[in-house]
Amino acid sequence: MTTTNDSETLRVLLTGRNSDFEDPISRMLNSRGLTFDLIRLKPMIEGLDTFAFKQDVLTEVLQANPTIEEVEIYEDRKPHVKKFQDYLDSKALAKFEVHLVKMDPKYLDKSLELSLVRGL
């Protein structure tokens, strides 16, 4: 994924990660030269569903920017892809796309994994 400097494009990053991940996310984005107009991390509210959080923010963005005609989403959770498609289908948009981001599994070294689990 690349971001664009198009002045008519609003780049939004929504993540289910909480504010504990603000610094690592910022470093990852900077290392890849990715910029966003809005970055929202999920608040640390017990029981807050990640999809509900993302949908609420997307609703706020669409309401605050009624001239938005197209929405493109990159999502790494397959069940959320369908939910976003259903949600966006109910909006008066000229075009929308929801892409499933497929990632290969990554495994930690077994000793590191055990030490991390023991530290919980």
C-alpha positions as CSV (number, residue, x, y, z in Angstrom):
1,M,0.0,0.0,0.0
2,T,1.2,3.5,-0.8
3,T,-0.2,6.8,0.3
4,T,-0.7,9.7,-2.0
5,N,-0.2,13.4,-1.8
6,D,-3.4,14.1,-3.7
7,S,-5.2,17.0,-1.9
8,E,-8.5,15.4,-2.6
9,T,-7.6,12.2,-0.8
10,L,-8.2,11.8,2.9
11,R,-5.9,9.1,4.3
12,V,-7.1,7.5,7.5
13,L,-5.4,4.8,9.6
14,L,-7.7,2.9,12.0
15,T,-6.3,0.2,14.2
16,G,-7.5,-2.0,17.0
17,R,-4.2,-1.4,18.7
18,N,-4.5,0.9,21.7
19,S,-2.3,3.8,22.7
20,D,0.4,1.6,24.0
21,F,1.2,1.0,20.4
22,E,1.3,4.7,19.3
23,D,5.1,4.9,19.3
24,P,5.8,1.6,17.4
25,I,3.1,2.4,14.9
26,S,4.6,5.8,14.3
27,R,8.0,4.4,13.8
28,M,6.7,1.8,11.4
29,L,4.9,4.4,9.3
30,N,7.9,6.7,9.3
31,S,10.3,3.9,8.3
32,R,8.1,3.3,5.2
33,G,7.4,6.9,4.4
34,L,3.7,6.5,5.0
35,T,1.7,9.5,6.0
36,F,-2.0,9.8,7.1
37,D,-4.3,12.7,7.7
38,L,-5.9,11.0,10.6
39,I,-4.6,8.1,12.8
40,R,-7.0,6.7,15.4
41,L,-6.1,3.9,17.8
42,K,-8.8,2.0,19.6
43,P,-9.5,3.5,23.1
44,M,-8.8,1.3,26.1
45,I,-12.4,0.7,26.9
46,E,-13.2,-2.7,28.2
47,G,-15.5,-4.6,25.9
48,L,-15.1,-2.2,23.0
49,D,-15.3,-4.2,19.8
50,T,-12.7,-3.4,17.2
51,F,-15.1,-3.4,14.2
52,A,-17.6,-1.2,16.1
53,F,-14.7,1.2,16.8
54,K,-13.6,1.4,13.2
55,Q,-17.2,1.7,11.9
56,D,-17.9,4.6,14.4
57,V,-14.8,6.4,13.2
58,L,-15.7,5.8,9.6
59,T,-19.2,7.1,10.2
60,E,-17.7,10.3,11.8
61,V,-15.4,10.8,8.9
62,L,-18.2,10.4,6.3
63,Q,-20.5,12.7,8.2
64,A,-17.7,15.3,8.7
65,N,-16.8,15.1,5.0
66,P,-20.1,14.7,3.0
67,T,-18.4,15.2,-0.3
68,I,-16.6,11.9,0.0
69,E,-17.6,9.8,-3.0
70,E,-15.2,6.9,-2.8
71,V,-13.9,4.8,0.0
72,E,-11.1,2.2,-0.1
73,I,-10.4,0.0,2.9
74,Y,-7.6,-2.4,3.6
75,E,-8.5,-4.8,6.3
76,D,-6.6,-7.8,7.7
77,R,-9.6,-9.6,9.3
78,K,-11.7,-11.5,6.9
79,P,-15.0,-11.2,8.9
80,H,-14.5,-7.4,9.0
81,V,-14.2,-7.3,5.2
82,K,-17.8,-8.5,4.8
83,K,-19.0,-6.2,7.6
84,F,-17.3,-3.2,5.9
85,Q,-18.8,-4.2,2.5
86,D,-22.3,-4.4,4.0
87,Y,-21.8,-1.1,5.9
88,L,-20.5,0.8,2.8
89,D,-23.2,-0.7,0.6
90,S,-25.7,1.2,2.7
91,K,-24.0,4.5,2.0
92,A,-24.5,6.8,-1.0
93,L,-21.0,6.4,-2.4
94,A,-20.1,6.4,-6.1
95,K,-17.5,3.7,-5.4
96,F,-16.1,1.6,-2.6
97,E,-13.6,-1.2,-2.3
98,V,-12.7,-3.4,0.7
99,H,-9.4,-5.3,0.3
100,L,-8.4,-8.3,2.4
101,V,-4.8,-7.9,3.4
102,K,-3.3,-11.4,3.5
103,M,-0.3,-11.8,5.7
104,D,1.9,-14.8,6.1
105,P,2.1,-16.1,9.7
106,K,5.1,-15.1,11.6
107,Y,6.5,-17.2,14.4
108,L,8.7,-16.2,17.3
109,D,11.7,-18.2,18.4
110,K,10.3,-20.8,20.8
111,S,12.4,-19.6,23.8
112,L,11.4,-16.0,23.3
113,E,7.7,-17.0,23.0
114,L,7.9,-19.0,26.2
115,S,9.5,-16.1,28.1
116,L,6.9,-13.7,26.8
117,V,4.1,-16.0,27.8
118,R,5.6,-16.5,31.3
119,G,5.8,-12.8,31.7
120,L,2.0,-12.3,31.3
